[in-house]
Amino acid sequence: MGALTVQDDRTPYQGAPSTLTTEVLAGPPQRLRVSDETGVLASLTVGAKTVAMRGPIRTFTENKRPYVDQFNRTSSSGFGLSPGGGTWSQSGTATLYTVGSGVGQISCDVANSSRHATVIDPLTDVDVTAKVTVTTVPAGATTSIGLSFGYADTSNSNRARLLITTAGVVQLALEKEVAGTVTTVGAVTQVGTGFAAGDWWRIRAQRTGSTIRCRAWKDGTTEPGTWLHSLVDTANPSGRVGFRALASTGSTSLPRSVQVDDLQVISGSWATVPTVTHDTWVRVLPAPFDGIWTGGLADQIRAWAVDTTPDALAYAMMYVTGAPAVTSSALAGAQIVGQSNYGPLDPGTGTPIEGADLHDYMGLDWAFPNGETQSAGAGEQGCMDCSGFVRMVYGFHMGIPLVRTDDFDGINLPRITKDIGPSGPGVIVAQATDTAPALTNLQIGDVPLFDADTSDPVAGQLDHNGIFLGVDSLGRYRFVNSRKTPNGPTFGDLGGASTLDGTGTYATSLRLIRRF
């Protein structure tokens, strides 16, 4: 869930500050620092509209987004990308794990050889469920399908293990595996009989603190109201969710196919929850600052000093995990804020498709101030790609003029990332060609741009952007951005660390920083 809290541990203003002093800071970019009797109040940048203001302290945080993987894609090697969850990882030969006809299939081709498929996204507390089946009644020995949680590697995990015997008896056990040693912590217990080939069963597993639980029921029947196994165990407190399939020793008529479907992470907590706390608010002037301090600017800064209406950062948070939906009567009831996806899913790969702009999110055809028009994309309502998200925040909400592919004049905000970098509004704070530029002059609210897509045929072309949120509780430079793997706006680390420092994908592919 995403969250934003505001606190003020200073003596609050009873009114706007009466005395302001200014100091010119040499660039590039040249800035004007404005102070009151408490300290630095605002920072204005020559050529830019955005102003960094001091205000009440806020904390931004975000946790795991619930998701469902219905395997609506096709893959002959591996399970691919789980929409909103992360990338699937498989043990052993990838071609033993395939996706088609709306299910994931694991081939148990060798007896007593575990097959693991897990989503790369470590969680601590988690509530997860999925459907599983075996396409033939086991012969020779039991076949089992475990719903894994707390998975670190093939030798360390917990699992709710559904066992199908050769007599069609269905059983459930709760196991932990530590350094390759398996311990049954919840005894093998019968939950059904008369299993027929292809009968779907549902498993649910949960960790809350040090308590682990599980239950199972035949798909289409009522979920039990109590846990079959529930106990305290501290092993494997953090890890991935996924599946473990096994044809036990003595199995015949191999390979045996295990099918999985409808994996649902109902809730989950990241091991390290990103948290950013500071007192910076980002406001936007009606025109770029020309370097001249006027009485009108002083009045605007005084007004902003006591203004707690949403700023750019608050609007950015209105689209991350758990953000509530809000509609606009002025736009015929269209939703204008609320948790956003990245794009509709490609039916072949299950990967979110790029291309959703702010008006697609709202489901509205749009006319831009320069006369360009664009129809709402089919299936794109509630979705925004990376530049669509930045345009929603800085364009629709904060008033920076929007264009699509024409009239790049340093004032208007283009549609495409490759154009925003060199031709967007404001000023370039830092840039480099083949390496990441220095973060020395980075300011909260700046827009970092990246050359992150290694498959891009145009070398060096900018292909991703976001909004710098601030330094997190671990000292990392964290930005909020809309991405395919988490399927929407996030400042979490799913599918790559949302940080500008270090050695991660975005830290190393950062090429330009623009201040609108």
Rosetta blueprint (number, residue, H / E / L):
1 M L
2 G E
3 A E
4 L E
5 T E
6 V E
7 Q E
8 D L
9 D L
10 R L
11 T L
12 P L
13 Y L
14 Q L
15 G L
16 A L
17 P L
18 S L
19 T L
20 L L
21 T E
22 T E
23 E E
24 V E
25 L E
26 A L
27 G L
28 P L
29 P L
30 Q L
31 R E
32 L E
33 R E
34 V E
35 S E
36 D L
37 E L
38 T L
39 G L
40 V E
41 L E
42 A E
43 S E
44 L E
45 T E
46 V E
47 G L
48 A L
49 K L
50 T E
51 V E
52 A E
53 M E
54 R E
55 G E
56 P E
57 I E
58 R E
59 T E
60 F E
61 T E
62 E E
63 N L
64 K L
65 R L
66 P L
67 Y E
68 V E
69 D E
70 Q L
71 F L
72 N L
73 R L
74 T L
75 S E
76 S L
77 S L
78 G L
79 F L
80 G L
81 L E
82 S E
83 P L
84 G L
85 G L
86 G E
87 T E
88 W E
89 S E
90 Q E
91 S L
92 G L
93 T L
94 A H
95 T H
96 L H
97 Y E
98 T E
99 V E
100 G E
101 S L
102 G L
103 V E
104 G E
105 Q E
106 I E
107 S E
108 C E
109 D L
110 V L
111 A L
112 N L
113 S L
114 S L
115 R E
116 H E
117 A E
118 T E
119 V E
120 I L
121 D L
122 P L
123 L E
124 T E
125 D E
126 V E
127 D E
128 V E
129 T E
130 A E
131 K E
132 V E
133 T E
134 V E
135 T L
136 T L
137 V L
138 P L
139 A L
140 G L
141 A L
142 T L
143 T E
144 S E
145 I E
146 G E
147 L E
148 S E
149 F E
150 G E
151 Y E
152 A E
153 D E
154 T L
155 S L
156 N E
157 S E
158 N E
159 R E
160 A E
161 R E
162 L E
163 L E
164 I E
165 T L
166 T L
167 A L
168 G L
169 V L
170 V E
171 Q E
172 L E
173 A E
174 L E
175 E E
176 K E
177 E E
178 V E
179 A L
180 G L
181 T E
182 V E
183 T E
184 T E
185 V E
186 G E
187 A E
188 V E
189 T E
190 Q E
191 V E
192 G E
193 T L
194 G L
195 F L
196 A L
197 A L
198 G L
199 D L
200 W L
201 W E
202 R E
203 I E
204 R E
205 A E
206 Q E
207 R E
208 T E
209 G L
210 S L
211 T E
212 I E
213 R E
214 C E
215 R E
216 A E
217 W E
218 K E
219 D L
220 G L
221 T L
222 T L
223 E L
224 P L
225 G L
226 T L
227 W L
228 L L
229 H E
230 S E
231 L E
232 V E
233 D L
234 T L
235 A L
236 N L
237 P L
238 S L
239 G E
240 R E
241 V E
242 G E
243 F E
244 R E
245 A E
246 L E
247 A E
248 S L
249 T L
250 G L
251 S L
252 T L
253 S L
254 L L
255 P L
256 R E
257 S E
258 V E
259 Q E
260 V E
261 D E
262 D E
263 L E
264 Q E
265 V E
266 I E
267 S E
268 G E
269 S E
270 W E
271 A L
272 T L
273 V L
274 P L
275 T E
276 V E
277 T E
278 H E
279 D E
280 T E
281 W E
282 V E
283 R E
284 V E
285 L L
286 P L
287 A L
288 P L
289 F E
290 D L
291 G L
292 I L
293 W L
294 T L
295 G H
296 G H
297 L H
298 A H
299 D H
300 Q H
301 I H
302 R H
303 A H
304 W H
305 A H
306 V L
307 D L
308 T L
309 T L
310 P L
311 D L
312 A H
313 L H
314 A H
315 Y H
316 A H
317 M H
318 M L
319 Y L
320 V L
321 T L
322 G L
323 A L
324 P L
325 A L
326 V E
327 T E
328 S E
329 S H
330 A H
331 L H
332 A L
333 G L
334 A E
335 Q E
336 I E
337 V E
338 G L
339 Q L
340 S L
341 N E
342 Y L
343 G L
344 P L
345 L E
346 D L
347 P L
348 G L
349 T L
350 G L
351 T L
352 P E
353 I L
354 E L
355 G L
356 A L
357 D L
358 L H
359 H H
360 D H
361 Y H
362 M H
363 G L
364 L L
365 D L
366 W E
367 A E
368 F L
369 P L
370 N L
371 G L
372 E L
373 T E
374 Q E
375 S L
376 A L
377 G L
378 A L
379 G L
380 E L
381 Q L
382 G L
383 C E
384 M L
385 D L
386 C H
387 S H
388 G H
389 F H
390 V H
391 R H
392 M H
393 V H
394 Y H
395 G H
396 F H
397 H H
398 M L
399 G L
400 I L
401 P L
402 L E
403 V L
404 R L
405 T L
406 D L
407 D L
408 F L
409 D L
410 G L
411 I L
412 N L
413 L E
414 P L
415 R L
416 I L
417 T H
418 K H
419 D H
420 I H
421 G H
422 P H
423 S H
424 G L
425 P L
426 G L
427 V E
428 I E
429 V E
430 A E
431 Q E
432 A L
433 T L
434 D L
435 T L
436 A L
437 P L
438 A L
439 L L
440 T L
441 N L
442 L L
443 Q L
444 I L
445 G L
446 D L
447 V E
448 P E
449 L E
450 F E
451 D L
452 A L
453 D L
454 T L
455 S L
456 D L
457 P L
458 V L
459 A L
460 G L
461 Q L
462 L L
463 D L
464 H E
465 N E
466 G L
467 I E
468 F E
469 L E
470 G E
471 V E
472 D E
473 S L
474 L L
475 G L
476 R L
477 Y E
478 R E
479 F E
480 V E
481 N E
482 S E
483 R E
484 K L
485 T L
486 P L
487 N L
488 G E
489 P E
490 T E
491 F L
492 G L
493 D L
494 L L
495 G L
496 G L
497 A L
498 S L
499 T E
500 L L
501 D L
502 G L
503 T L
504 G L
505 T H
506 Y H
507 A H
508 T H
509 S H
510 L E
511 R E
512 L E
513 I E
514 R E
515 R E
516 F L
